[in-house]
Amino acid sequence: MKLLSFNTAAGSSYGLVQGDGVVDLGQRLGAKYADLRSLLEGDGLAEAATAANGAGPDHGLDAIRYLQVIPNARRIICIGLNYREHAAEMGMDFPENPSLFSKWPDALVGHEQDIVRPRASSHFDFEGELAFIIGKPGRHIAEAAAMAHVAGYAPFLDGSVRDFQGQSVIAGKNFQHSGSCGPWMTTADEVAEPMNLQLTTRLNGNVVQNENTEQLFYSPANIIAYVSQFTPLHPGDVIATGTPSGVGAGRKPPLWMQPGDRIEVEISGLGCLANNVVAEEG
């Protein structure tokens, strides 16, 4: 299944992608599961499949406003360095353990929503990533059991304001509407091997990153086992696995995103996340 969160004139909802349309699960299951995070918390994926079975689309995909996959995620955890070539291009030593930082929900937008280059900096960089969404809660999760806690996967854009990042990772990674996640979550049962997906980032149609997730040093299972040592994981938590080489800061001269640009993160089998870059107003 491909599940997404969206807006229409009637308000916010969530649904299941069916061809060029979406079956509105909020309309069918909203009394029990208010949103996609609630559906995951209630272990409701089977109910979602049943509710959509035989139903026609309620909205065309071209008639909705995409939201980030889990708009009300409790936490968004990101891996800072997970591809050795990216560490090398940034002139950084590869970490002995996963290097973590967090994003705030309002740092992200959905598919086809504008991302914002801030007034405070022109050093606005792209980082295409594979993200996974937690479906089953847990603490001190063994690596061997970790993948049972994954609900699904999605493309992720970690927009980084590099000069601020040099001062503070929290600041550089959390400018409002600087990144995105979507267009939807592809459930884990449809992803046979998450460590064998092709990740391609395009800026204005030009390929700037192109790597297979087999090059990830820390796998989703490694990350879950590590993170769950210090904090319980909850359904709807989003974890981004890090970016491959090719980022703007690693180029000579640097390649920064500019207002008017279009950035796309495509992952085989998971869809293409696309956003236009705009200047911050005011």
N, C-alpha and C positions, 0 to 999 in steps of 0.2 A: 504494500500500500504506500501511496504517497499522500501524506497528511500536511495540511497547511493552516495557517491562521490568516484571516483576511478581514477587510471592512467592505461593507456596501452601504447604500443609503439607509438601510435598516439598522446598521450598527455593526459591531464586531461579532465575528463568529469563527468557526473552524470547520474544516471539511476534508473530503477525500477526493483527490484528483481522478477524474474519469474522462479520458480523452482530452478534448479541449474545454472541458467544463469541470465544475466542482459540485459534489454532492454535499449539501449543507448539513453537517452533523450537529451543529449547534441547534438547528431547527428541530432535529429529530431526537437529540440526546441532551439538550441543554438543561432540562430540569434535573438531570442526574449529574451531568458533567458540564460545568459552565464553560470550560475552555479546554484547549489541548493539554495543558499541564494537568488539569483535573482529570482528564481522560487517562493520562498516564498514571497519575496517583491512584486511580481506581482500578488499574489493571484492565482497562476497558477496550483494548485494541480488538479483541474478538467481537465485542458488542458493536464496535464501529464497523467492522467488516459485515456483520449481519445486517446492520441498519442500512448500509449502502447497497447491499445485494439486491439487484433487480431495480434499483432506483435510477431514474434519469438525472442528469445534471440540473441543479437549481440555478446555477449562474455560469456564464461563460468565463473562462480565465481572463478574457480581455475586458470583463465588466467588473472585476474586483480590484481592490487596492490591497496588495500583498503586505502583510506584516512580517516582522522577523518570526521565525518558526515558533518560538516560545516567548511571546511578548512580555510575560510576567515571570521569567525565569528567576529563581531564587539567587542563582549565581551563574556567572559565566567565567570559566577558568580557561586560561590560555597557556600553552607551552611556548616558552620564549625561544629556545633553540632545540631543534629536533632533527635537522638535516645537516650533516657535517659540512657540506659545501656552502651552506648559508652561513654557518659560523665562520668559515674561512673568509668569505667575501666581506664579512663585517669586521674581520680582524679580531675575533673573539675566541677564547679557548672553549672547547666543547665541555659542557658541564658533566660532572660525575653522576649527578642525579637530575631529574627533570627540573628545569628552571621555570617557575610559575609566576604568573601575574593574573590579575582579574580585570574584567571589563564590567562596566555598569550597563544595565539594560538600555538606558537612553543613549549610549554610544552607538547603538546598532539601529538600522532600519531594515525594511524588507526588500525583496526583489523589486526592481524597477522604481524604487523610491530614491530620491536624490541623496547622495552623500555630500557633506559640506566641508570644503576647504576653509579652515578658520582664518579670521582676520589676523590672528596673532602670529601666523607663520606661513611660509610658502613651501616648507619642506614636508609635503604631504605624500606619504609613500604607500604603496600597495603591498599586501601580503596575502596571497591566496592560500587557503588552508582547507583541510578536511576537518569537519566537526562531527562529534557524536553527541547524542542526547541520551541521558540516563532514563531508564524506564522502571528500574527496580531499585528500591533503596538499599543501603547497606553501609556498614562500617567495618574496617579491617577485612576487606575483601581479598581473598586469595587470588593470585594471578590466574590460576587454573580455572577459577569460577567467574572471573571478571566479565567475560563477554555475555553471560546471561543477564547482566545488569544494563545492557545497551538496548534502547528502544529503536534507534535508527541513526541515520547519517545525513549530513547536509553540507553543501559548499558554504564557505565562510570567508569573508573579507575582513582582515584585520588592518584597518586604516591607521597608519602610524604617523604622528607628527614628530619627526626625528629630532629637531633641535630641543623641543620640550622633553622628549624621551631621554635625552642626554642629561637633563636636570632631574627628571623624575619619571620613572616608568609609568606610574599611575596617571600622571598628567598627559604624557605623550600618547597613551593608549586609550584615553577616555574623553577626548573632545566629543561634544554632542554630535550625533549623527555622522560620525566619521567612518563607520564600518557597517557591515551588513551580514545577514545570515538568511539563507533560503535557496531557491524559492519555496522548498518544502522539505520535509523529513521523509526519506525513504526508509521504510521499516527494515529492521535487521534481517528478517527472513528473506528479503530480496537482495541482500548484499552477501554473496557467497564468500568473498575474501576481501575484507576492508584493507588488507595490506597488499593489495594488487589492483589499485585504482589509478588511472591516469589523471593527473591534476594539471590543468592548463589555465594560465592567467593571460588575458589579452587586454592591452591598453590601446584603444582606438583601432581595434582589429589586429594589432601586431602582437605576436606571441612574446611575452616577456618572462614567463615561467612555464616550464614543461617538465614534469617529474612524476615518477610513479611512487605511490605511497609505500612500496616495498623498501624505499630508501629511508623511511622513518626509523630513527634509532630506538625511540621509546614507542612501543605499540600502544593501541588503546588499552589492552589488558595491563601492560606495565603501568600506564598512567593511572588507571583506576585503582590498582593495588597501592600505588604510592600515595595518591591523594586521599584515599579512604583511611589511611593511617592517621591523618591529623584532623579529618572532618568527615562527618557522615555525608554520603551522597543521597540526593533526593530526586525523585522523578521530575523531569523537566530541566534539570541542571544541564547546561551546555558546556562541552569541553572541546576547545579547538586545539589541534594537534601540532601546530607549528607550520612554518612556511619553508618551501625549498629556496634554492638560490635563484638569483635573477631580480631581486628587489631593487628599487630605484636607488637606495643609498649605497648599494654595492657596485654601482656603475660609475664609469669615468667618461664624461662628467655625470653627475647624478641625474636621475630621471624622476622628476616629481610630477604628481598628478596636478592638473590645472583645471580651473573652471572651463566647462565645455567638453572635457574629456569623457569617455565612456570606458568603464572598467568591467571586465567579465571574468568570473571564476567558474570554470566548467570542470566537472568531475565525472568520469565515465560511469554511466548508470544512475547518476544522482541528479543530473540536470545542470543548467547554467544559471548562475546568479549574476545579474547585470544591474549596474547602477550608473547614472550620470553624475558628474561632479559639478557642483555649483559653488559659487562664492558665498561666504557668510554675509547675510544682510546687515545693514546698519553701519 
